[in-house]
């Protein structure tokens, strides 16, 4: 991790008392809020690991203001962090907006001196993770997220566009090294060794963690996935697509917080969301008021996991068939007899490989959230340590199996059908 970060002259941390004055200088924002600035209500509402977040309400509407801090908020000034993550976040929004439409918040302004983004305030949306903890059902979330990852991934890949355009974007995101370093360390390295950042439920999980760190096959699998995370530039990925980066209502799904964006393996975004759904599934017995109370809800979570992969698979395959005009698998090569069947076979192999990648990256994300740094509220919110450990042990069992056997599951039905048995092992 970096031990220092450069804070440019003129950068100031935003404050509730002065924020309205700055926003009043932005015509589009002032029009959206309406009325005089002194009538605007400003609240700091951030509860994430990285940034300051404000909600500003005016007589006519509201906005969200997100500012990067020169350190990791969850750790404080002892963990410096580049301010440039705000730049990469707004670049990601701009890159995928033509392809995903209203699935991301509308951005009204980016201030490069303040490293602050002014965007649509999503209301009455809630963070998906909170909804899953509360046991609420969002019937379209799996489908919506699968469609989102397919669109964002396909249209920023060389299946859809000339390699020159993709190379330009690879270069424009290549400087996001501080955020990629977080993923490399916290997901692919630290959980498999002793590190002061790590923590787990002690002493209940001591033997489980020791077994993981002594499992050469699991460590080799994680290292291989980490190598591909760094070396594969398939598409522009969100980089942190967990249930805390998704806001929902019963009818709408939005993706937020893409500051980890870079060109990487599309399976990583797939695995991040799947892994967080399965973590939520594992946590349900610890969140239930009475034994067995949430079994039907667990079934619903797995149904959403299936809907997620199915929507991604079908949309990505459909886009490739209909809009595959890039330099990868150039369509002009496949005009003769039998060529379409050969091309279709390649498409199927690609989807099969992405499915295996999804399981592997889901496993890495799950393991990190149980034995590494920055856990998830789904599990951490279980007050009884013995019960929490049982839920976490289930997550480790599922994740370890997927990590080492990710090539063996042939369908999403097969992978998910095995989850209850793996959790009980």
C-alpha positions in Angstrom: 0.0 0.0 0.0 1.1 3.6 -0.6 2.4 5.3 2.5 2.0 8.8 1.1 -0.4 10.5 -1.3 -0.1 13.9 -3.0 -2.8 16.4 -2.0 -2.8 19.2 -4.6 -2.7 22.8 -3.5 -6.3 24.1 -3.3 -7.9 20.9 -2.4 -10.2 21.2 0.6 -12.5 18.7 2.3 -16.1 19.6 1.7 -18.2 20.6 4.7 -21.9 20.8 5.3 -21.7 24.5 6.1 -20.1 25.6 2.9 -21.2 23.0 0.3 -24.4 24.9 -0.7 -22.3 27.9 -1.6 -20.2 25.9 -4.1 -23.2 24.1 -5.6 -24.9 27.5 -6.1 -22.2 28.3 -8.7 -23.2 25.4 -10.9 -26.2 26.4 -13.0 -27.4 22.9 -13.8 -27.3 21.9 -10.1 -28.9 25.1 -8.9 -31.7 24.6 -11.3 -32.3 21.0 -10.2 -32.4 22.0 -6.5 -34.5 25.1 -7.0 -35.0 28.0 -4.7 -32.3 29.9 -2.8 -29.2 28.1 -1.5 -30.0 29.1 2.0 -33.1 26.9 1.7 -31.1 23.8 0.8 -30.7 21.1 3.4 -27.2 19.5 3.4 -26.5 16.2 5.2 -23.4 14.0 5.3 -24.7 10.5 4.7 -21.7 8.4 3.7 -21.3 5.1 5.4 -18.8 3.4 3.0 -15.2 2.6 3.3 -13.7 5.3 1.0 -15.4 8.7 0.6 -17.4 11.6 1.9 -21.0 11.6 0.6 -23.5 14.4 1.0 -27.2 14.6 0.2 -28.5 18.1 -0.7 -32.2 18.7 -0.8 -33.8 21.8 -2.3 -37.4 22.8 -3.0 -37.4 21.3 -6.5 -35.1 18.3 -6.1 -32.0 16.8 -4.7 -28.5 15.8 -5.6 -25.7 13.6 -4.2 -22.2 14.9 -3.8 -19.3 12.4 -3.5 -15.8 13.6 -2.6 -12.6 11.5 -2.5 -10.6 11.8 0.6 -6.8 11.6 0.6 -7.0 8.4 2.7 -9.2 5.4 3.1 -12.1 6.6 5.2 -12.5 3.2 7.0 -8.9 3.4 8.2 -8.2 7.1 8.5 -5.1 9.1 7.6 -2.9 6.1 8.5 -3.9 4.6 5.1 -3.3 7.2 2.4 -5.2 6.9 -0.8 -5.1 8.7 -4.1 -7.7 11.3 -4.8 -7.7 10.3 -8.5 -10.3 7.6 -7.7 -13.0 10.2 -8.2 -11.6 10.9 -11.7 -11.8 7.2 -12.6 -15.3 6.9 -11.2 -16.7 9.7 -13.4 -14.8 8.3 -16.4 -16.4 4.9 -15.9 -19.9 6.5 -15.8 -19.1 8.4 -19.0 -17.8 5.2 -20.7 -20.8 3.0 -20.0 -23.6 5.5 -20.0 -24.4 5.1 -23.7 -24.9 1.4 -23.2 -26.6 1.0 -19.8 -28.9 4.0 -19.8 -30.6 4.7 -16.5 -28.9 1.8 -14.7 -26.3 4.3 -13.4 -27.0 7.7 -11.7 -27.0 10.8 -13.9 -23.8 12.8 -13.4 -24.3 16.6 -13.4 -20.8 17.8 -12.6 -17.3 16.7 -11.9 -14.9 19.1 -10.2 -11.2 18.0 -10.8 -9.9 20.4 -8.1 -12.2 19.1 -5.4 -12.2 15.5 -6.7 -16.0 15.7 -6.3 -18.8 14.3 -8.3 -22.3 15.9 -8.2 -24.8 13.3 -9.4 -28.4 12.2 -9.2 -29.6 11.4 -5.7 -31.2 8.0 -5.8 -34.4 8.1 -3.8 -36.3 6.2 -2.6 -33.6 3.6 -3.4 -31.9 1.7 -0.6 -28.5 -0.2 -0.6 -29.2 -3.7 -1.8 -27.1 -5.2 1.1 -29.4 -3.5 3.6 -32.5 -4.9 1.8 -31.0 -8.4 1.9 -30.3 -8.2 5.6 -33.9 -7.0 6.2 -35.2 -9.9 4.1 -36.8 -7.8 1.4 -37.4 -9.2 -2.0 -36.5 -7.3 -5.1 -37.8 -9.5 -7.9 -35.9 -7.9 -10.8 -32.5 -7.4 -9.2 -30.8 -10.5 -10.6 -32.1 -10.0 -14.1 -31.2 -6.3 -14.0 -27.6 -6.8 -12.9 -27.0 -9.6 -15.4 -28.2 -7.4 -18.2 -26.0 -4.5 -16.9 -22.8 -6.5 -16.7 -23.4 -7.9 -20.2 -24.0 -4.5 -21.7 -21.2 -2.7 -19.9 -18.8 -5.5 -20.6 -19.7 -6.3 -24.2 -19.7 -2.7 -25.5 -16.4 -1.8 -23.9 -14.7 -4.9 -25.4 -13.1 -5.5 -28.8 -16.0 -7.7 -29.6 -18.0 -4.5 -30.2 -15.4 -1.9 -31.3 -12.0 -1.4 -33.0 -9.0 -2.3 -30.8 -7.7 1.3 -31.1 -10.6 2.6 -29.2 -10.3 -0.1 -26.6 -6.6 0.6 -26.3 -7.2 4.3 -25.7 -9.6 3.5 -22.8 -7.2 0.9 -21.4 -4.6 3.6 -21.2 -7.0 6.1 -19.7 -7.8 3.7 -16.8 -4.3 2.3 -16.4 -3.3 4.8 -13.8 -5.9 3.5 -11.3 -3.2 1.6 -9.6 -4.0 2.4 -5.9 -7.5 0.9 -6.2 -6.3 -2.1 -8.1 -3.6 -2.6 -5.4 -6.3 -2.8 -2.8 -8.0 -5.6 -4.7 -4.7 -7.4 -5.4 -3.8 -7.4 -1.7 -7.1 -7.7 0.0 -8.7 -10.3 -2.3 -5.9 -12.4 -3.8 -3.1 -12.3 -1.3 -3.7 -11.3 2.4 -6.5 -13.8 3.2 -4.1 -16.7 2.5 -1.4 -15.6 4.9 -0.9 -14.0 8.3 -1.4 -10.2 8.0 -2.3 -7.6 10.6 -5.1 -6.3 8.5 -6.9 -9.7 8.5 -9.4 -10.7 11.1 -11.9 -13.5 11.7 -14.3 -14.8 14.3 -12.0 -16.1 17.0 -11.6 -18.7 18.3 -14.4 -20.4 16.4 -12.8 -20.1 13.0 -9.2 -20.6 13.9 -9.0 -24.1 12.6 -10.9 -23.2 9.4 -8.6 -20.3 8.7 -5.5 -22.4 9.4 -6.8 -25.1 7.0 -7.3 -22.5 4.3 -3.9 -21.1 4.7 -2.4 -24.6 4.6 -4.3 -25.5 1.4 -1.8 -25.4 -1.4 -4.4 -26.1 -4.1 -6.7 -23.3 -2.9 -3.8 -20.8 -2.7 -2.6 -21.8 -6.2 -6.1 -21.3 -7.6 -6.4 -17.9 -5.9 -3.0 -16.9 -7.2 -3.9 -17.9 -10.8 -7.1 -15.9 -10.6 -5.1 -13.0 -9.3 -2.6 -13.3 -12.2 -5.5 -13.1 -14.6 -7.1 -10.2 -12.8 -3.9 -8.3 -13.5 -3.2 -9.6 -17.0 -6.6 -9.9 -18.8 -8.0 -6.7 -20.3 -11.2 -8.1 -21.7 -13.5 -5.2 -20.9 -14.0 -2.1 -18.7 -15.1 -3.6 -15.4 -16.7 -1.9 -12.4 -14.2 -3.6 -10.1 -16.2 -3.6 -6.9 -19.7 -4.8 -7.9 -20.9 -6.1 -4.5 -24.3 -5.7 -2.9 -23.2 -2.4 -1.2 -22.6 -0.9 -4.7 -26.2 -1.5 -5.9 -29.2 0.6 -5.0 -32.7 -0.7 -5.5 -36.4 -0.2 -5.2 -39.0 -2.8 -5.9 -39.0 -1.7 -9.6 -35.5 -0.2 -10.2 -31.9 -1.2 -10.0 -28.9 1.2 -10.1 -25.1 0.6 -10.0 -23.0 3.1 -8.1 -19.4 3.5 -6.7 -17.2 2.4 -9.7 -14.0 4.0 -8.4 -12.2 0.6 -8.8 -12.9 0.6 -12.5 -10.2 -0.6 -14.9 -9.8 -3.0 -17.9 -9.8 -6.5 -16.5 -11.5 -9.9 -16.6 -15.3 -9.7 -17.0 -15.7 -12.7 -14.8 -14.5 -10.5 -11.8 -17.7 -8.4 -11.9 -19.8 -11.5 -12.4 -18.1 -13.2 -9.4 -18.3 -10.1 -7.2 -22.1 -10.0 -7.4 -22.6 -13.7 -7.2 -20.3 -14.0 -4.2 -22.2 -11.3 -2.3 -25.5 -13.0 -3.0 -24.2 -16.3 -1.6 -22.7 -14.5 1.4 -26.2 -13.1 2.0 -27.6 -16.6 1.7 -25.1 -17.9 4.2 -26.0 -15.1 6.7 -29.7 -15.7 6.7 -29.8 -18.2 9.6 -28.0 -15.7 11.8 -30.4 -12.9 10.8 -33.6 -14.9 11.4 -35.7 -14.1 14.5 -36.6 -17.8 14.7 -35.0 -21.0 13.4 -36.1 -21.8 9.8 -37.8 -18.4 9.4 -35.8 -17.4 6.4 -35.5 -20.6 4.5 -37.9 -19.5 1.7 -36.0 -16.2 1.5 -32.8 -18.2 1.0 -34.4 -20.0 -1.9 -35.3 -16.6 -3.3 -31.7 -15.4 -3.1 -30.5 -18.5 -5.0 -33.2 -17.8 -7.6 -31.8 -14.3 -8.0 -28.3 -15.8 -8.5 -29.7 -18.0 -11.3 -31.5 -15.1 -12.8 -28.3 -13.0 -12.7 -26.2 -15.5 -14.7 -29.1 -16.4 -17.1 -29.7 -12.7 -17.9 -26.0 -12.1 -18.4 -25.5 -15.2 -20.6 -28.5 -14.5 -22.8 -27.8 -10.8 -23.2 -24.1 -11.2 -23.8 -24.7 -13.9 -26.4 -27.4 -11.9 -28.1 -25.3 -8.8 -28.3 -22.4 -10.8 -29.8 -24.6 -12.2 -32.4 -26.3 -8.9 -33.3 -23.6 -6.3 -32.6 -20.3 -8.2 -32.8 -18.5 -5.7 -35.1 -15.2 -5.4 -33.3 -11.7 -6.6 -34.1 -12.0 -9.7 -31.9 -13.7 -12.5 -33.8 -14.2 -10.3 -36.9 -17.5 -11.1 -38.5 -16.1 -10.7 -42.1 -14.0 -13.9 -41.6 -17.2 -16.0 -41.1 -19.2 -15.8 -44.3 -18.7 -19.2 -45.8 -20.5 -22.6 -45.3 -20.2 -23.9 -41.8 -18.6 -20.7 -40.5 -21.6 -19.6 -38.4 -21.6 -22.8 -36.5 -17.9 -22.5 -35.8 -18.4 -18.9 -34.6 -21.3 -20.0 -32.5 -19.2 -22.7 -30.9 -16.6 -20.1 -30.0 -19.3 -17.9 -28.4 -20.4 -20.9 -26.3 -16.9 -21.7 -25.2 -16.4 -18.1 -24.2 -19.6 -18.1 -22.1 -18.5 -21.4 -20.5 -15.1 -19.9 -19.6 -16.8 -16.8 -18.1 -19.0 -19.0 -16.0 -16.0 -20.8 -14.5 -14.4 -17.4 -13.9 -17.5 -16.2 -12.2 -17.4 -19.1 -9.7 -13.7 -18.6 -9.0 -13.9 -14.9 -8.5 -17.0 -15.3 -6.3 -15.0 -17.7 -4.2 -12.1 -15.2 -3.8 -14.5 -12.4 -2.8 -16.3 -14.6 -0.3 -13.1 -15.7 1.4 -11.8 -12.2 1.7 -15.0 -11.1 3.4 -14.7 -13.8 6.0 -11.0 -13.9 6.9 -9.6 -10.7 5.4 -10.0 -7.0 5.8 -13.4 -5.2 5.6 -16.1 -7.7 6.2 -19.8 -7.5 5.2 -22.6 -6.4 7.4 -24.6 -9.4 6.5 -22.3 -11.6 8.6 -20.8 -9.0 11.0 -24.3 -8.0 12.1 -24.8 -11.5 13.7 -24.3 -10.8 17.4 -23.8 -14.3 18.6 -20.2 -15.3 17.6 -20.9 -19.0 17.6 -23.9 -18.5 15.2 -21.9 -16.1 13.1 -19.0 -18.5 12.9 -21.4 -21.3 11.6 -22.6 -19.0 8.9 -19.1 -17.9 8.0 -18.0 -21.6 8.0 -20.7 -22.3 5.4 -19.4 -19.5 3.2 -15.8 -20.8 3.5 -16.9 -24.3 2.5 -18.8 -23.1 -0.6 -16.0 -20.7 -1.6 -13.2 -23.2 -1.2 -15.1 -25.8 -3.3 -15.8 -23.2 -6.1 -12.2 -22.0 -5.9 -10.7 -25.4 -6.5 -13.4 -27.0 -8.6 -14.7 -24.0 -10.7 -14.2 -25.9 -13.9 -16.4 -28.8 -12.9 -19.9 -27.2 -12.7 -21.5 -27.2 -16.1 -24.5 -25.1 -15.4 -25.8 -22.5 -13.0 -28.4 -25.0 -11.8 -25.7 -27.5 -10.9 -23.6 -25.0 -9.1 -26.4 -23.6 -7.0 -28.0 -26.9 -6.3 -24.8 -27.9 -4.5 -24.7 -24.9 -2.3 -26.9 -26.3 0.6 -24.8 -29.5 0.8 -21.5 -27.6 0.6 -22.7 -25.2 3.4 -23.6 -28.2 5.6 -20.3 -30.0 5.0 
